[in-house]
Amino acid sequence: MEITFRKADRLKDHPDESSLSFGTRFTDYMFIMDYESEKGWHSPRIEPYGPMLMEPSTMVLHYGQAIFEGLKAYRSASGAIQLFRPKENLKRLNRSAERLCMPALDEDFVLKAMVELLKIEKGWVPEAPGTSLYIRPAIIATDPYIGLRASHTYRFFIILSPVGAYYPEGFNPVKIWVTSHYVRAVRGGVGEAKTAGNYAASLYATELAHKEGYTQVMWLDGVELKYVEEVGAMNIFFMIGNELVTPMLNGSILSGVTRDSVIRLAESWGTKVTQRRISIDEIYAAHDQGELKEVFGSGTAAAISPVGHIKYDGREIIIGNGGVGPFAARFFKELMDIQYGRTADPFGWVMPLE
């Protein structure tokens, strides 16, 4: 398929890079491609960023048949632009599509389209330390129909946003509130898919956490409300003694690209990494025994997010001295150095934008 390009009549002013927030500004152009069951994916195009016309009966508005991904483009000190493991994000997008009864994408073609869009928008990739260009691919159901079934038509699009730190705290420890009442997902559901409904399900408990003065929610499993699963929009890691522990992928936990990167980095350093079920009671017991050295989250938006406080069942514990632990700091630096091209990439994770 040939990608067409429609030029904007007027380009936007670029924001001040020293004050970038997360996800509030968008670039001049976006990529769009449509699907019909009779034609397959068709009409790939790059056009000016702007509203998309929908009928009130559009299925995504009623039944939540929507999936998305998140990755970033980074500018190195030399001015080069590079992506971090983009093929893994596209593989996961297709896994989410299968779970939501959506048609698969040609991953190679989508990567080509993403690169073409980025080449047009390369001036939007910021240079200030810690900034990047966030890339949001998404698929939504577009049938104008309110009967309950999978849609027959879809729209795939990619939008871009120059961003700073995800959390206002920056790379400083966040405070986590554990809910023992609300759940994000259950095994057999859509928890392992990156779909809109999972995030809608998280909003109420997150608001409660904010009212208590906490940044994010730690989710327990949806069956026993006992085993840790995720934190907000991140996977979670615990350094217990000399062992790095993270909840195993069980069908209700998102398979994070950054999660996998942390595991592979840790193993390359000779650190013991265990993926298993871990209960909130075990975490508190490890803290009481002096064995809980660090807790941190991992995800594309924040990369590594150290956790300084956890509150569960009325009791708050402080992790270490409440500051950034050495492992979280090392993971953060190593990932940032690879993503920004400041160090060698022994894993082949970086894809230069040629």
VMD Tcl script that draws the C-alpha trace (Angstrom):
set ca {
  {0.00 0.00 0.00}
  {1.16 3.51 -0.78}
  {0.99 6.06 2.02}
  {-0.47 9.39 0.87}
  {0.38 12.73 2.46}
  {-1.81 15.81 2.82}
  {0.04 18.92 3.88}
  {-1.31 21.18 6.60}
  {-2.27 24.74 5.69}
  {-0.53 26.00 8.82}
  {1.94 24.46 11.26}
  {1.77 24.82 15.04}
  {4.19 26.65 17.29}
  {6.37 24.25 19.25}
  {6.05 24.29 23.05}
  {8.78 25.40 25.44}
  {10.80 22.24 26.07}
  {11.72 23.31 29.59}
  {8.09 23.09 30.72}
  {6.74 20.06 28.86}
  {4.10 18.07 30.70}
  {2.75 14.68 29.61}
  {0.21 14.22 26.83}
  {-1.16 17.75 26.49}
  {0.33 18.92 23.20}
  {0.20 17.16 19.83}
  {2.17 17.50 16.63}
  {1.08 18.73 13.22}
  {0.33 15.37 11.62}
  {-1.10 11.92 12.34}
  {-1.24 8.62 10.48}
  {-4.62 7.01 9.71}
  {-5.65 3.73 8.07}
  {-9.12 2.19 7.83}
  {-10.45 -1.37 7.77}
  {-13.50 -2.92 6.15}
  {-14.15 -6.66 6.22}
  {-14.46 -6.75 2.42}
  {-11.33 -4.69 1.72}
  {-9.03 -5.31 4.66}
  {-6.81 -2.47 5.85}
  {-6.75 0.32 3.27}
  {-6.22 4.02 2.56}
  {-3.06 4.61 4.63}
  {-2.45 8.32 4.90}
  {-0.64 11.04 6.80}
  {-2.75 14.12 7.28}
  {-3.01 17.12 9.60}
  {-3.79 16.28 13.22}
  {-7.41 17.07 13.94}
  {-10.84 15.81 15.00}
  {-12.26 12.58 13.60}
  {-15.94 12.63 12.66}
  {-18.06 9.90 14.28}
  {-21.72 9.11 14.44}
  {-23.23 8.93 17.94}
  {-23.85 5.22 17.31}
  {-20.17 4.44 16.62}
  {-19.51 1.16 18.38}
  {-16.37 2.18 20.25}
  {-18.41 4.76 22.14}
  {-20.80 2.12 23.44}
  {-18.87 -1.13 23.84}
  {-15.29 -0.01 24.38}
  {-13.72 -1.96 21.53}
  {-10.49 0.06 21.61}
  {-6.82 -0.82 22.03}
  {-3.63 1.22 22.04}
  {0.11 1.23 22.56}
  {2.68 3.65 23.90}
  {6.31 4.08 22.90}
  {8.76 6.94 22.47}
  {11.23 8.52 20.08}
  {14.39 9.86 21.72}
  {16.92 12.43 20.51}
  {20.55 11.64 21.20}
  {23.25 14.18 22.03}
  {24.34 14.08 18.37}
  {20.83 15.02 17.26}
  {19.97 11.55 15.95}
  {16.49 10.15 16.63}
  {15.91 6.59 17.73}
  {13.13 4.26 18.85}
  {13.26 1.72 21.67}
  {12.01 -1.80 20.87}
  {9.15 -0.64 18.60}
  {8.58 -4.11 17.16}
  {7.68 -5.40 20.63}
  {4.97 -2.77 20.96}
  {3.52 -3.71 17.58}
  {3.54 -7.40 18.48}
  {1.64 -6.58 21.66}
  {-0.80 -4.39 19.72}
  {-1.67 -7.39 17.57}
  {-2.08 -9.60 20.66}
  {-4.50 -7.02 22.06}
  {-6.29 -6.91 18.71}
  {-6.81 -10.66 18.74}
  {-8.26 -10.53 22.27}
  {-10.65 -7.71 21.28}
  {-11.76 -9.44 18.03}
  {-10.01 -6.87 15.86}
  {-8.18 -7.52 12.57}
  {-4.41 -7.94 12.75}
  {-2.08 -5.31 11.38}
  {0.92 -5.88 9.13}
  {3.58 -5.03 11.72}
  {6.26 -4.27 9.14}
  {3.98 -1.89 7.26}
  {2.88 -0.13 10.45}
  {6.50 0.32 11.51}
  {7.25 1.78 8.07}
  {4.29 4.16 8.43}
  {5.42 5.17 11.93}
  {8.92 5.93 10.65}
  {7.53 7.96 7.76}
  {5.37 9.99 10.15}
  {8.34 10.54 12.48}
  {10.52 11.73 9.62}
  {7.93 14.37 8.78}
  {7.61 15.33 12.45}
  {11.28 14.99 13.49}
  {11.41 18.65 14.46}
  {8.96 17.83 17.25}
  {11.35 15.42 19.00}
  {12.57 17.58 21.89}
  {16.21 17.98 22.89}
  {15.91 18.97 26.57}
  {17.16 16.36 29.09}
  {14.51 13.79 30.01}
  {12.13 14.76 27.22}
  {10.95 12.63 24.31}
  {8.25 12.30 21.67}
  {5.49 9.99 22.87}
  {3.95 7.79 20.15}
  {0.37 6.56 20.57}
  {-0.90 3.98 18.05}
  {-4.54 2.96 18.54}
  {-7.37 0.98 16.93}
  {-11.05 1.75 17.47}
  {-14.27 0.10 16.27}
  {-16.15 2.35 13.83}
  {-19.41 0.62 12.83}
  {-22.43 2.91 13.33}
  {-24.36 0.20 15.14}
  {-25.53 -0.36 18.72}
  {-26.11 -4.09 18.59}
  {-23.60 -6.06 20.64}
  {-21.09 -7.76 18.36}
  {-17.59 -7.17 17.06}
  {-17.41 -4.28 14.64}
  {-16.91 -4.89 10.92}
  {-14.98 -1.64 10.41}
  {-12.05 -0.11 12.29}
  {-9.73 2.86 12.28}
  {-6.05 2.66 13.13}
  {-4.22 5.88 13.89}
  {-0.94 7.14 15.30}
  {-0.63 10.47 17.09}
  {2.50 12.09 18.53}
  {3.05 14.23 21.61}
  {6.23 15.89 22.93}
  {6.46 15.03 26.61}
  {8.37 15.66 29.80}
  {8.19 13.57 32.98}
  {5.06 11.43 33.44}
  {4.85 12.07 37.18}
  {5.08 15.58 38.65}
  {7.54 14.09 41.13}
  {9.93 13.27 38.27}
  {12.45 10.57 39.18}
  {11.59 10.68 42.85}
  {9.82 8.06 44.98}
  {6.05 7.93 44.66}
  {3.53 6.92 47.30}
  {1.39 3.85 46.56}
  {-2.03 2.99 48.00}
  {-3.11 -0.66 47.97}
  {-6.80 -1.26 47.40}
  {-8.32 -4.37 48.93}
  {-11.79 -3.62 47.58}
  {-11.51 -2.68 43.90}
  {-9.85 -4.74 41.15}
  {-8.47 -3.84 37.74}
  {-8.87 -7.18 35.98}
  {-9.35 -10.90 36.52}
  {-7.74 -13.92 34.88}
  {-9.72 -14.89 31.81}
  {-10.68 -11.26 31.21}
  {-8.86 -8.63 29.17}
  {-6.26 -7.60 31.74}
  {-3.34 -8.68 29.57}
  {-4.62 -6.60 26.62}
  {-3.84 -2.90 26.38}
  {-7.46 -1.94 26.02}
  {-9.36 1.16 27.08}
  {-11.67 -0.59 29.53}
  {-8.80 -1.68 31.79}
  {-7.87 1.94 32.34}
  {-11.46 3.06 32.84}
  {-11.74 0.36 35.53}
  {-8.75 1.88 37.33}
  {-10.01 5.45 37.59}
  {-12.24 5.28 40.66}
  {-9.67 3.65 42.94}
  {-7.01 6.03 41.60}
  {-9.17 8.98 42.58}
  {-9.53 7.53 46.07}
  {-5.75 7.13 46.26}
  {-5.24 10.75 45.26}
  {-7.63 11.90 47.97}
  {-5.51 9.99 50.48}
  {-2.36 11.71 49.22}
  {-1.02 8.80 47.16}
  {0.18 8.87 43.56}
  {-0.93 5.47 42.32}
  {-2.89 2.33 43.19}
  {-1.35 -1.09 43.71}
  {-3.75 -3.67 42.33}
  {-4.26 -7.07 43.91}
  {-5.59 -10.10 42.06}
  {-9.29 -10.15 41.29}
  {-9.99 -13.57 42.84}
  {-8.43 -13.64 46.29}
  {-7.48 -9.96 46.66}
  {-4.17 -11.24 47.94}
  {-1.51 -11.30 45.23}
  {0.09 -8.18 43.78}
  {-0.45 -7.59 40.05}
  {0.33 -4.07 38.82}
  {0.72 -0.48 39.97}
  {-1.31 2.09 38.06}
  {-0.03 2.01 34.49}
  {3.15 0.13 35.43}
  {4.49 -3.30 36.18}
  {6.02 -3.66 39.65}
  {9.30 -5.03 41.05}
  {10.42 -5.86 44.60}
  {14.03 -6.28 45.69}
  {13.79 -8.80 48.54}
  {17.19 -9.62 49.93}
  {19.33 -10.24 46.85}
  {16.41 -11.39 44.67}
  {14.43 -9.23 42.26}
  {10.80 -10.41 42.28}
  {8.02 -9.40 39.91}
  {4.50 -10.82 39.53}
  {4.37 -13.50 36.86}
  {2.27 -12.95 33.76}
  {-0.96 -14.79 34.45}
  {-3.45 -13.44 31.91}
  {-4.53 -10.40 33.91}
  {-1.20 -8.52 33.90}
  {0.08 -6.47 30.98}
  {3.26 -7.83 29.44}
  {5.33 -4.66 29.66}
  {8.14 -3.95 27.21}
  {10.00 -2.05 29.93}
  {9.29 -4.92 32.33}
  {11.00 -7.32 29.96}
  {13.88 -4.89 29.52}
  {14.39 -4.65 33.30}
  {14.39 -8.44 33.63}
  {16.95 -8.85 30.85}
  {19.16 -6.09 32.24}
  {19.06 -7.59 35.74}
  {19.94 -11.03 34.45}
  {22.84 -9.59 32.45}
  {24.16 -8.10 35.71}
  {24.00 -11.48 37.43}
  {21.01 -10.55 39.59}
  {18.59 -13.33 40.46}
  {15.20 -12.54 38.93}
  {12.05 -14.46 39.87}
  {8.65 -14.15 38.20}
  {6.04 -15.58 40.55}
  {2.98 -14.85 42.60}
  {3.78 -12.57 45.51}
  {1.25 -11.58 48.13}
  {0.91 -8.22 49.81}
  {1.35 -10.01 53.14}
  {4.72 -11.37 51.97}
  {5.81 -7.86 51.05}
  {4.90 -6.52 54.47}
  {6.58 -9.48 56.17}
  {9.75 -8.85 54.13}
  {9.65 -5.22 55.22}
  {9.26 -6.17 58.89}
  {12.20 -8.56 58.59}
  {14.39 -5.91 56.97}
  {14.53 -7.82 53.69}
  {12.49 -5.45 51.49}
  {15.26 -3.32 50.03}
  {13.49 -1.57 47.13}
  {10.22 -1.30 45.24}
  {9.86 0.30 41.82}
  {7.52 0.35 38.85}
  {8.40 0.07 35.17}
  {6.64 1.37 32.09}
  {7.13 3.35 28.90}
  {5.73 6.60 30.25}
  {7.88 6.88 33.39}
  {10.57 4.26 32.57}
  {11.44 3.49 36.21}
  {9.39 4.87 39.08}
  {10.80 4.25 42.58}
  {8.29 3.67 45.37}
  {8.97 5.27 48.74}
  {5.77 4.50 50.68}
  {3.10 1.79 50.52}
  {-0.15 1.87 52.46}
  {-2.29 -1.24 52.89}
  {-5.12 -1.97 55.31}
  {-4.46 1.20 57.28}
  {-0.72 0.63 57.72}
  {1.92 2.55 55.81}
  {5.46 1.29 55.37}
  {8.51 3.22 54.18}
  {10.73 1.46 51.66}
  {14.39 1.77 52.67}
  {14.82 5.35 53.80}
  {12.05 6.60 51.52}
  {14.51 7.68 48.85}
  {15.63 6.28 45.50}
  {17.29 2.90 45.91}
  {20.51 1.89 44.11}
  {18.85 -0.71 41.87}
  {16.08 1.65 40.72}
  {18.70 4.32 40.05}
  {20.86 1.87 38.09}
  {17.96 0.59 35.98}
  {16.81 4.14 35.27}
  {20.27 5.30 34.23}
  {20.96 2.22 32.09}
  {17.64 2.43 30.27}
  {17.96 6.17 29.71}
  {21.53 5.80 28.47}
  {20.48 3.15 25.95}
  {17.35 5.01 24.85}
  {19.19 8.32 24.37}
  {22.23 6.70 22.75}
  {24.65 7.59 25.55}
  {25.95 4.04 25.87}
  {26.29 0.88 23.82}
  {23.15 -1.19 23.21}
  {24.21 -4.81 23.73}
  {20.66 -6.11 23.27}
  {19.85 -4.60 19.87}
  {16.90 -2.70 21.34}
  {17.49 0.64 19.65}
  {16.20 1.37 16.15}
  {17.74 4.51 14.58}
  {15.45 6.71 12.52}
  {17.31 6.74 9.21}
}
mol new
graphics top color blue
foreach p $ca { graphics top sphere $p radius 0.5 }
foreach p [lrange $ca 0 end-1] q [lrange $ca 1 end] { graphics top cylinder $p $q radius 0.2 }
display resetview
